[in-house]
């Protein structure tokens, strides 16, 4: 027979809800373990969630982000096109001596 445990009022109910939250169990399994009617548990669980100070009745949780890095434009490219169809793309930060060597191979 279910409901052997008095599940009325915050004093009896909220400690069980906190135990449920720590357990990681499904509501149905928790209720069967404690001989509680699932519908009664869900009623009190809903009341409990509404009273949480961080919830304020909203179903969304505000997110805080660290300062986003300043967007920078992608680096410019240098393209070297060889007569045989080979294309080499380099960043504009590539050392001059490497660019000079690649250009001399044309």
N, CA, C and O atoms as a Tinker XYZ file with bonds, in Angstrom:
   424  protein
     1  N      0.846000   -1.179000    0.000000    73     2
     2  CA     0.000000    0.000000    0.000000    64     1     3
     3  C      0.889000    1.239000    0.000000    63     2     4     5
     4  O      1.838000    1.340000    0.778000    81     3
     5  N      0.568000    2.175000   -0.882000    73     3     6
     6  CA     1.385000    3.376000   -0.990000    64     5     7
     7  C      0.969000    4.396000    0.047000    63     6     8     9
     8  O     -0.103000    4.324000    0.648000    81     7
     9  N      1.877000    5.358000    0.231000    73     7    10
    10  CA     1.651000    6.489000    1.127000    64     9    11
    11  C      1.699000    6.103000    2.594000    63    10    12    13
    12  O      0.947000    6.644000    3.404000    81    11
    13  N      2.566000    5.183000    2.938000    73    11    14
    14  CA     2.752000    4.852000    4.344000    64    13    15
    15  C      3.457000    5.990000    5.075000    63    14    16    17
    16  O      3.270000    6.177000    6.278000    81    15
    17  N      4.268000    6.747000    4.340000    73    15    18
    18  CA     4.989000    7.862000    4.930000    64    17    19
    19  C      4.129000    9.112000    4.796000    63    18    20    21
    20  O      3.600000    9.374000    3.715000    81    19
    21  N      3.975000    9.893000    5.869000    73    19    22
    22  CA     3.207000   11.129000    5.728000    64    21    23
    23  C      3.927000   12.061000    4.768000    63    22    24    25
    24  O      5.072000   12.443000    5.011000    81    23
    25  N      3.275000   12.422000    3.699000    73    23    26
    26  CA     3.865000   13.265000    2.667000    64    25    27
    27  C      3.010000   14.512000    2.546000    63    26    28    29
    28  O      2.465000   14.826000    1.488000    81    27
    29  N      2.911000   15.212000    3.672000    73    27    30
    30  CA     2.106000   16.428000    3.703000    64    29    31
    31  C      2.910000   17.521000    4.368000    63    30    32    33
    32  O      3.597000   17.295000    5.364000    81    31
    33  N      2.816000   18.699000    3.807000    73    31    34
    34  CA     3.502000   19.842000    4.382000    64    33    35
    35  C      4.969000   19.879000    4.032000    63    34    36    37
    36  O      5.592000   18.851000    3.765000    81    35
    37  N      5.511000   21.087000    4.040000    73    35    38
    38  CA     6.918000   21.276000    3.669000    64    37    39
    39  C      7.860000   20.534000    4.606000    63    38    40    41
    40  O      8.883000   20.008000    4.167000    81    39
    41  N      7.528000   20.489000    5.875000    73    39    42
    42  CA     8.425000   19.888000    6.859000    64    41    43
    43  C      8.737000   18.437000    6.562000    63    42    44    45
    44  O      9.869000   17.996000    6.758000    81    43
    45  N      7.751000   17.688000    6.093000    73    43    46
    46  CA     7.967000   16.277000    5.766000    64    45    47
    47  C      8.389000   16.084000    4.316000    63    46    48    49
    48  O      9.117000   15.146000    3.991000    81    47
    49  N      7.932000   16.970000    3.457000    73    47    50
    50  CA     8.085000   16.773000    2.027000    64    49    51
    51  C      9.433000   17.242000    1.487000    63    50    52    53
    52  O     10.103000   16.504000    0.766000    81    51
    53  N      9.825000   18.445000    1.825000    73    51    54
    54  CA    11.028000   19.021000    1.238000    64    53    55
    55  C     12.300000   18.239000    1.546000    63    54    56    57
    56  O     13.152000   18.116000    0.665000    81    55
    57  N     12.467000   17.705000    2.755000    73    55    58
    58  CA    13.658000   16.866000    2.980000    64    57    59
    59  C     13.697000   15.641000    2.058000    63    58    60    61
    60  O     14.769000   15.239000    1.606000    81    59
    61  N     12.529000   15.051000    1.782000    73    59    62
    62  CA    12.489000   13.916000    0.864000    64    61    63
    63  C     12.811000   14.352000   -0.563000    63    62    64    65
    64  O     13.479000   13.626000   -1.301000    81    63
    65  N     12.341000   15.527000   -0.949000    73    63    66
    66  CA    12.638000   16.029000   -2.296000    64    65    67
    67  C     14.136000   16.289000   -2.433000    63    66    68    69
    68  O     14.729000   15.982000   -3.467000    81    67
    69  N     14.745000   16.852000   -1.398000    73    67    70
    70  CA    16.190000   17.087000   -1.451000    64    69    71
    71  C     16.942000   15.753000   -1.516000    63    70    72    73
    72  O     17.960000   15.644000   -2.200000    81    71
    73  N     16.445000   14.754000   -0.813000    73    71    74
    74  CA    17.049000   13.419000   -0.882000    64    73    75
    75  C     16.924000   12.862000   -2.297000    63    74    76    77
    76  O     17.863000   12.267000   -2.826000    81    75
    77  N     15.753000   13.063000   -2.903000    73    75    78
    78  CA    15.539000   12.621000   -4.282000    64    77    79
    79  C     16.537000   13.293000   -5.229000    63    78    80    81
    80  O     17.135000   12.630000   -6.077000    81    79
    81  N     16.716000   14.607000   -5.083000    73    79    82
    82  CA    17.614000   15.344000   -5.965000    64    81    83
    83  C     19.052000   14.842000   -5.857000    63    82    84    85
    84  O     19.775000   14.806000   -6.853000    81    83
    85  N     19.463000   14.460000   -4.667000    73    83    86
    86  CA    20.818000   13.953000   -4.468000    64    85    87
    87  C     20.967000   12.513000   -4.965000    63    86    88    89
    88  O     22.073000   12.070000   -5.276000    81    87
    89  N     19.857000   11.791000   -5.037000    73    87    90
    90  CA    19.919000   10.363000   -5.352000    64    89    91
    91  C     20.243000   10.082000   -6.815000    63    90    92    93
    92  O     20.873000    9.069000   -7.121000    81    91
    93  N     19.826000   10.955000   -7.719000    73    91    94
    94  CA    20.029000   10.709000   -9.139000    64    93    95
    95  C     19.068000    9.670000   -9.704000    63    94    96    97
    96  O     19.234000    9.220000  -10.837000    81    95
    97  N     18.073000    9.290000   -8.925000    73    95    98
    98  CA    17.100000    8.285000   -9.357000    64    97    99
    99  C     15.999000    8.932000  -10.188000    63    98   100   101
   100  O     15.828000   10.151000  -10.170000    81    99
   101  N     15.256000    8.105000  -10.913000    73    99   102
   102  CA    14.051000    8.563000  -11.574000    64   101   103
   103  C     12.972000    8.761000  -10.511000    63   102   104   105
   104  O     12.985000    8.094000   -9.476000    81   103
   105  N     12.043000    9.676000  -10.768000    73   103   106
   106  CA    10.994000    9.959000   -9.789000    64   105   107
   107  C     10.196000    8.704000   -9.456000    63   106   108   109
   108  O      9.918000    8.435000   -8.287000    81   107
   109  N      9.832000    7.948000  -10.466000    73   107   110
   110  CA     9.027000    6.752000  -10.233000    64   109   111
   111  C      9.750000    5.766000   -9.320000    63   110   112   113
   112  O      9.152000    5.217000   -8.395000    81   111
   113  N     11.032000    5.546000   -9.583000    73   111   114
   114  CA    11.803000    4.610000   -8.747000    64   113   115
   115  C     11.920000    5.122000   -7.317000    63   114   116   117
   116  O     11.787000    4.351000   -6.367000    81   115
   117  N     12.166000    6.412000   -7.162000    73   115   118
   118  CA    12.286000    6.996000   -5.830000    64   117   119
   119  C     10.971000    6.855000   -5.065000    63   118   120   121
   120  O     10.966000    6.502000   -3.886000    81   119
   121  N      9.858000    7.132000   -5.742000    73   119   122
   122  CA     8.544000    7.039000   -5.087000    64   121   123
   123  C      8.227000    5.601000   -4.683000    63   122   124   125
   124  O      7.685000    5.365000   -3.604000    81   123
   125  N      8.558000    4.657000   -5.531000    73   123   126
   126  CA     8.310000    3.251000   -5.180000    64   125   127
   127  C      9.155000    2.830000   -3.981000    63   126   128   129
   128  O      8.692000    2.094000   -3.110000    81   127
   129  N     10.399000    3.306000   -3.948000    73   127   130
   130  CA    11.286000    2.982000   -2.842000    64   129   131
   131  C     10.750000    3.513000   -1.515000    63   130   132   133
   132  O     10.893000    2.866000   -0.478000    81   131
   133  N     10.136000    4.692000   -1.553000    73   131   134
   134  CA     9.651000    5.335000   -0.328000    64   133   135
   135  C      8.138000    5.223000   -0.132000    63   134   136   137
   136  O      7.573000    5.892000    0.733000    81   135
   137  N      7.492000    4.390000   -0.923000    73   135   138
   138  CA     6.044000    4.187000   -0.814000    64   137   139
   139  C      5.267000    5.502000   -0.902000    63   138   140   141
   140  O      4.421000    5.799000   -0.059000    81   139
   141  N      5.574000    6.278000   -1.941000    73   139   142
   142  CA     4.918000    7.572000   -2.157000    64   141   143
   143  C      4.203000    7.510000   -3.499000    63   142   144   145
   144  O      4.732000    6.965000   -4.468000    81   143
   145  N      3.006000    8.069000   -3.551000    73   143   146
   146  CA     2.305000    8.156000   -4.830000    64   145   147
   147  C      3.032000    9.151000   -5.719000    63   146   148   149
   148  O      3.372000   10.255000   -5.296000    81   147
   149  N      3.263000    8.739000   -6.955000    73   147   150
   150  CA     4.004000    9.570000   -7.896000    64   149   151
   151  C      3.331000   10.926000   -8.102000    63   150   152   153
   152  O      4.012000   11.951000   -8.143000    81   151
   153  N      2.015000   10.944000   -8.231000    73   151   154
   154  CA     1.315000   12.211000   -8.472000    64   153   155
   155  C      1.465000   13.160000   -7.292000    63   154   156   157
   156  O      1.592000   14.369000   -7.486000    81   155
   157  N      1.451000   12.636000   -6.084000    73   155   158
   158  CA     1.630000   13.496000   -4.909000    64   157   159
   159  C      3.060000   14.037000   -4.854000    63   158   160   161
   160  O      3.281000   15.201000   -4.518000    81   159
   161  N      4.030000   13.174000   -5.189000    73   159   162
   162  CA     5.421000   13.617000   -5.225000    64   161   163
   163  C      5.595000   14.731000   -6.252000    63   162   164   165
   164  O      6.238000   15.742000   -5.969000    81   163
   165  N      5.027000   14.551000   -7.438000    73   163   166
   166  CA     5.156000   15.549000   -8.497000    64   165   167
   167  C      4.504000   16.875000   -8.098000    63   166   168   169
   168  O      5.012000   17.941000   -8.447000    81   167
   169  N      3.402000   16.820000   -7.381000    73   167   170
   170  CA     2.746000   18.036000   -6.894000    64   169   171
   171  C      3.695000   18.817000   -5.982000    63   170   172   173
   172  O      3.892000   20.018000   -6.161000    81   171
   173  N      4.277000   18.124000   -5.006000    73   171   174
   174  CA     5.171000   18.791000   -4.055000    64   173   175
   175  C      6.490000   19.201000   -4.704000    63   174   176   177
   176  O      7.077000   20.222000   -4.345000    81   175
   177  N      6.941000   18.413000   -5.640000    73   175   178
   178  CA     8.184000   18.756000   -6.343000    64   177   179
   179  C      8.004000   20.054000   -7.132000    63   178   180   181
   180  O      8.899000   20.898000   -7.157000    81   179
   181  N      6.860000   20.208000   -7.767000    73   179   182
   182  CA     6.557000   21.431000   -8.511000    64   181   183
   183  C      6.522000   22.635000   -7.568000    63   182   184   185
   184  O      7.061000   23.694000   -7.889000    81   183
   185  N      5.883000   22.470000   -6.399000    73   183   186
   186  CA     5.848000   23.554000   -5.402000    64   185   187
   187  C      7.251000   23.897000   -4.924000    63   186   188   189
   188  O      7.595000   25.067000   -4.759000    81   187
   189  N      8.058000   22.861000   -4.702000    73   187   190
   190  CA     9.432000   23.058000   -4.242000    64   189   191
   191  C     10.227000   23.870000   -5.263000    63   190   192   193
   192  O     10.924000   24.816000   -4.893000    81   191
   193  N     10.130000   23.514000   -6.527000    73   191   194
   194  CA    10.877000   24.209000   -7.574000    64   193   195
   195  C     10.439000   25.669000   -7.702000    63   194   196   197
   196  O     11.265000   26.540000   -7.973000    81   195
   197  N      9.159000   25.941000   -7.511000    73   195   198
   198  CA     8.669000   27.323000   -7.615000    64   197   199
   199  C      9.200000   28.198000   -6.484000    63   198   200   201
   200  O      9.335000   29.410000   -6.648000    81   199
   201  N      9.498000   27.596000   -5.348000    73   199   202
   202  CA     9.951000   28.366000   -4.194000    64   201   203
   203  C     11.456000   28.591000   -4.172000    63   202   204   205
   204  O     11.957000   29.323000   -3.318000    81   203
   205  N     12.178000   27.977000   -5.091000    73   203   206
   206  CA    13.619000   28.187000   -5.117000    64   205   207
   207  C     13.907000   29.648000   -5.433000    63   206   208   209
   208  O     13.352000   30.188000   -6.389000    81   207
   209  N     14.760000   30.297000   -4.652000    73   207   210
   210  CA    15.010000   31.720000   -4.877000    64   209   211
   211  C     15.665000   32.011000   -6.218000    63   210   212   213
   212  O     15.435000   33.074000   -6.794000    81   211
   213  N     16.463000   31.106000   -6.720000    73   211   214
   214  CA    17.145000   31.359000   -7.988000    64   213   215
   215  C     16.230000   31.149000   -9.174000    63   214   216   217
   216  O     16.557000   31.575000  -10.281000    81   215
   217  N     15.096000   30.506000   -8.978000    73   215   218
   218  CA    14.215000   30.185000  -10.086000    64   217   219
   219  C     13.240000   31.319000  -10.385000    63   218   220   221
   220  O     13.053000   31.676000  -11.548000    81   219
   221  N     12.623000   31.885000   -9.369000    73   219   222
   222  CA    11.642000   32.965000   -9.509000    64   221   223
   223  C     10.542000   32.640000  -10.512000    63   222   224   225
   224  O     10.026000   33.542000  -11.173000    81   223
   225  N     10.179000   31.379000  -10.636000    73   223   226
   226  CA     9.105000   30.991000  -11.530000    64   225   227
   227  C      9.508000   30.895000  -12.988000    63   226   228   229
   228  O      8.689000   30.504000  -13.820000    81   227
   229  N     10.725000   31.234000  -13.321000    73   227   230
   230  CA    11.178000   31.159000  -14.707000    64   229   231
   231  C     11.758000   29.781000  -14.977000    63   230   232   233
   232  O     12.345000   29.155000  -14.095000    81   231
   233  N     11.588000   29.320000  -16.200000    73   231   234
   234  CA    12.170000   28.039000  -16.556000    64   233   235
   235  C     13.546000   28.200000  -17.185000    63   234   236   237
   236  O     14.204000   27.205000  -17.490000    81   235
   237  N     13.988000   29.436000  -17.384000    73   235   238
   238  CA    15.302000   29.675000  -17.961000    64   237   239
   239  C     16.282000   30.084000  -16.879000    63   238   240   241
   240  O     15.926000   30.779000  -15.928000    81   239
   241  N     17.494000   29.652000  -17.034000    73   239   242
   242  CA    18.551000   29.995000  -16.095000    64   241   243
   243  C     19.479000   30.969000  -16.808000    63   242   244   245
   244  O     19.971000   30.663000  -17.894000    81   243
   245  N     19.731000   32.141000  -16.216000    73   243   246
   246  CA    20.626000   33.083000  -16.888000    64   245   247
   247  C     22.052000   32.540000  -16.930000    63   246   248   249
   248  O     22.528000   31.924000  -15.977000    81   247
   249  N     22.708000   32.778000  -18.033000    73   247   250
   250  CA    24.084000   32.335000  -18.194000    64   249   251
   251  C     25.005000   33.541000  -18.130000    63   250   252   253
   252  O     24.669000   34.620000  -18.617000    81   251
   253  N     26.154000   33.350000  -17.532000    73   251   254
   254  CA    27.151000   34.408000  -17.469000    64   253   255
   255  C     28.343000   33.970000  -18.297000    63   254   256   257
   256  O     28.821000   32.841000  -18.183000    81   255
   257  N     28.810000   34.877000  -19.128000    73   255   258
   258  CA    29.937000   34.573000  -19.985000    64   257   259
   259  C     31.113000   35.454000  -19.607000    63   258   260   261
   260  O     30.953000   36.605000  -19.201000    81   259
   261  N     32.281000   34.889000  -19.750000    73   259   262
   262  CA    33.477000   35.698000  -19.559000    64   261   263
   263  C     33.553000   36.680000  -20.722000    63   262   264   265
   264  O     32.916000   36.478000  -21.756000    81   263
   265  N     34.326000   37.732000  -20.552000    73   263   266
   266  CA    34.459000   38.700000  -21.624000    64   265   267
   267  C     34.918000   37.988000  -22.892000    63   266   268   269
   268  O     35.907000   37.255000  -22.899000    81   267
   269  N     34.172000   38.227000  -23.955000    73   267   270
   270  CA    34.510000   37.610000  -25.233000    64   269   271
   271  C     35.749000   38.274000  -25.800000    63   270   272   273
   272  O     35.931000   39.483000  -25.657000    81   271
   273  N     36.597000   37.496000  -26.439000    73   271   274
   274  CA    37.785000   38.110000  -27.035000    64   273   275
   275  C     37.375000   39.061000  -28.156000    63   274   276   277
   276  O     36.354000   38.866000  -28.815000    81   275
   277  N     38.176000   40.069000  -28.353000    73   275   278
   278  CA    37.901000   41.041000  -29.396000    64   277   279
   279  C     38.045000   40.335000  -30.737000    63   278   280   281
   280  O     39.025000   39.634000  -30.993000    81   279
   281  N     37.041000   40.539000  -31.583000    73   279   282
   282  CA    37.095000   39.901000  -32.892000    64   281   283
   283  C     38.185000   40.557000  -33.725000    63   282   284   285
   284  O     38.294000   41.781000  -33.807000    81   283
   285  N     38.971000   39.713000  -34.326000    73   283   286
   286  CA    40.014000   40.224000  -35.212000    64   285   287
   287  C     39.737000   39.717000  -36.610000    63   286   288   289
   288  O     39.157000   38.647000  -36.793000    81   287
   289  N     40.147000   40.481000  -37.576000    73   287   290
   290  CA    39.944000   40.033000  -38.951000    64   289   291
   291  C     40.934000   38.921000  -39.244000    63   290   292   293
   292  O     42.023000   38.884000  -38.672000    81   291
   293  N     40.556000   38.014000  -40.134000    73   291   294
   294  CA    41.488000   36.938000  -40.468000    64   293   295
   295  C     42.725000   37.527000  -41.147000    63   294   296   297
   296  O     42.640000   38.559000  -41.812000    81   295
   297  N     43.848000   36.882000  -40.980000    73   295   298
   298  CA    45.068000   37.415000  -41.595000    64   297   299
   299  C     44.965000   37.394000  -43.115000    63   298   300   301
   300  O     44.313000   36.527000  -43.697000    81   299
   301  N     45.614000   38.352000  -43.739000    73   299   302
   302  CA    45.642000   38.400000  -45.202000    64   301   303
   303  C     46.468000   37.243000  -45.739000    63   302   304   305
   304  O     47.338000   36.697000  -45.061000    81   303
   305  N     46.161000   36.887000  -46.994000    73   303   306
   306  CA    46.860000   35.778000  -47.629000    64   305   307
   307  C     47.748000   36.276000  -48.766000    63   306   308   309
   308  O     47.500000   37.316000  -49.376000    81   307
   309  N     48.771000   35.506000  -49.020000    73   307   310
   310  CA    49.617000   35.693000  -50.198000    64   309   311
   311  C     49.430000   34.439000  -51.037000    63   310   312   313
   312  O     49.596000   33.323000  -50.545000    81   311
   313  N     49.082000   34.630000  -52.315000    73   311   314
   314  CA    48.930000   33.478000  -53.209000    64   313   315
   315  C     50.058000   33.493000  -54.229000    63   314   316   317
   316  O     50.358000   34.510000  -54.854000    81   315
   317  N     50.658000   32.342000  -54.368000    73   315   318
   318  CA    51.673000   32.168000  -55.399000    64   317   319
   319  C     51.136000   31.111000  -56.357000    63   318   320   321
   320  O     50.900000   29.969000  -55.963000    81   319
   321  N     50.947000   31.494000  -57.609000    73   319   322
   322  CA    50.395000   30.574000  -58.614000    64   321   323
   323  C     51.497000   30.177000  -59.588000    63   322   324   325
   324  O     52.090000   31.038000  -60.238000    81   323
   325  N     51.768000   28.914000  -59.691000    73   323   326
   326  CA    52.785000   28.402000  -60.586000    64   325   327
   327  C     52.143000   28.059000  -61.937000    63   326   328   329
   328  O     50.946000   27.777000  -61.992000    81   327
   329  N     52.918000   28.080000  -63.017000    73   327   330
   330  CA    52.382000   27.782000  -64.349000    64   329   331
   331  C     51.770000   26.386000  -64.469000    63   330   332   333
   332  O     50.895000   26.177000  -65.310000    81   331
   333  N     52.195000   25.452000  -63.671000    73   331   334
   334  CA    51.648000   24.090000  -63.749000    64   333   335
   335  C     50.322000   23.940000  -62.992000    63   334   336   337
   336  O     49.786000   22.835000  -62.907000    81   335
   337  N     49.787000   25.041000  -62.439000    73   335   338
   338  CA    48.496000   25.009000  -61.757000    64   337   339
   339  C     48.589000   24.896000  -60.246000    63   338   340   341
   340  O     47.567000   24.969000  -59.564000    81   339
   341  N     49.756000   24.725000  -59.719000    73   339   342
   342  CA    49.937000   24.638000  -58.271000    64   341   343
   343  C     49.771000   26.035000  -57.684000    63   342   344   345
   344  O     50.361000   27.004000  -58.162000    81   343
   345  N     48.953000   26.112000  -56.638000    73   343   346
   346  CA    48.724000   27.374000  -55.940000    64   345   347
   347  C     49.156000   27.196000  -54.493000    63   346   348   349
   348  O     48.741000   26.256000  -53.815000    81   347
   349  N     49.987000   28.103000  -54.039000    73   347   350
   350  CA    50.437000   28.073000  -52.647000    64   349   351
   351  C     49.860000   29.292000  -51.954000    63   350   352   353
   352  O     50.041000   30.421000  -52.409000    81   351
   353  N     49.162000   29.056000  -50.845000    73   351   354
   354  CA    48.599000   30.150000  -50.052000    64   353   355
   355  C     49.419000   30.284000  -48.780000    63   354   356   357
   356  O     49.647000   29.315000  -48.056000    81   355
   357  N     49.851000   31.499000  -48.531000    73   355   358
   358  CA    50.652000   31.775000  -47.337000    64   357   359
   359  C     49.988000   32.903000  -46.551000    63   358   360   361
   360  O     49.273000   33.729000  -47.119000    81   359
   361  N     50.227000   32.930000  -45.263000    73   359   362
   362  CA    49.775000   34.058000  -44.447000    64   361   363
   363  C     50.688000   35.247000  -44.705000    63   362   364   365
   364  O     51.860000   35.091000  -45.048000    81   363
   365  N     50.127000   36.431000  -44.533000    73   363   366
   366  CA    50.954000   37.619000  -44.760000    64   365   367
   367  C     52.061000   37.763000  -43.718000    63   366   368   369
   368  O     52.925000   38.633000  -43.835000    81   367
   369  N     52.031000   36.923000  -42.721000    73   367   370
   370  CA    53.077000   36.956000  -41.691000    64   369   371
   371  C     54.227000   36.011000  -42.010000    63   370   372   373
   372  O     55.162000   35.876000  -41.221000    81   371
   373  N     54.156000   35.349000  -43.178000    73   371   374
   374  CA    55.220000   34.433000  -43.581000    64   373   375
   375  C     56.514000   35.240000  -43.781000    63   374   376   377
   376  O     56.482000   36.305000  -44.398000    81   375
   377  N     57.622000   34.758000  -43.280000    73   375   378
   378  CA    58.894000   35.491000  -43.428000    64   377   379
   379  C     59.224000   35.764000  -44.897000    63   378   380   381
   380  O     58.971000   34.935000  -45.771000    81   379
   381  N     59.783000   36.919000  -45.139000    73   379   382
   382  CA    60.095000   37.368000  -46.501000    64   381   383
   383  C     61.013000   36.408000  -47.242000    63   382   384   385
   384  O     60.832000   36.178000  -48.438000    81   383
   385  N     61.974000   35.856000  -46.563000    73   383   386
   386  CA    62.923000   34.973000  -47.241000    64   385   387
   387  C     62.236000   33.727000  -47.800000    63   386   388   389
   388  O     62.648000   33.219000  -48.843000    81   387
   389  N     61.191000   33.223000  -47.123000    73   387   390
   390  CA    60.459000   32.052000  -47.618000    64   389   391
   391  C     59.643000   32.448000  -48.843000    63   390   392   393
   392  O     59.613000   31.711000  -49.828000    81   391
   393  N     58.985000   33.594000  -48.795000    73   391   394
   394  CA    58.189000   34.074000  -49.929000    64   393   395
   395  C     59.118000   34.283000  -51.130000    63   394   396   397
   396  O     58.785000   33.879000  -52.244000    81   395
   397  N     60.260000   34.900000  -50.917000    73   395   398
   398  CA    61.240000   35.176000  -51.989000    64   397   399
   399  C     61.704000   33.869000  -52.635000    63   398   400   401
   400  O     61.822000   33.791000  -53.858000    81   399
   401  N     61.962000   32.857000  -51.832000    73   399   402
   402  CA    62.408000   31.566000  -52.352000    64   401   403
   403  C     61.306000   30.919000  -53.195000    63   402   404   405
   404  O     61.582000   30.388000  -54.271000    81   403
   405  N     60.068000   30.961000  -52.715000    73   403   406
   406  CA    58.947000   30.339000  -53.448000    64   405   407
   407  C     58.682000   31.079000  -54.759000    63   406   408   409
   408  O     58.373000   30.446000  -55.768000    81   407
   409  N     58.798000   32.399000  -54.760000    73   407   410
   410  CA    58.569000   33.185000  -55.964000    64   409   411
   411  C     59.667000   32.895000  -56.983000    63   410   412   413
   412  O     59.399000   32.853000  -58.184000    81   411
   413  N     60.884000   32.696000  -56.522000    73   411   414
   414  CA    62.008000   32.445000  -57.442000    64   413   415
   415  C     61.861000   31.092000  -58.163000    63   414   416   417
   416  O     62.538000   30.858000  -59.164000    81   415
   417  N     61.003000   30.218000  -57.677000    73   415   418
   418  CA    60.824000   28.905000  -58.312000    64   417   419
   419  C     59.885000   28.958000  -59.522000    63   418   420   421
   420  O     59.721000   27.961000  -60.226000    81   419
   421  N     59.274000   30.111000  -59.758000    73   419   422
   422  CA    58.310000   30.227000  -60.867000    64   421   423
   423  C     59.026000   30.181000  -62.179000    63   422   424
   424  O     58.394000   30.263000  -63.232000    81   423
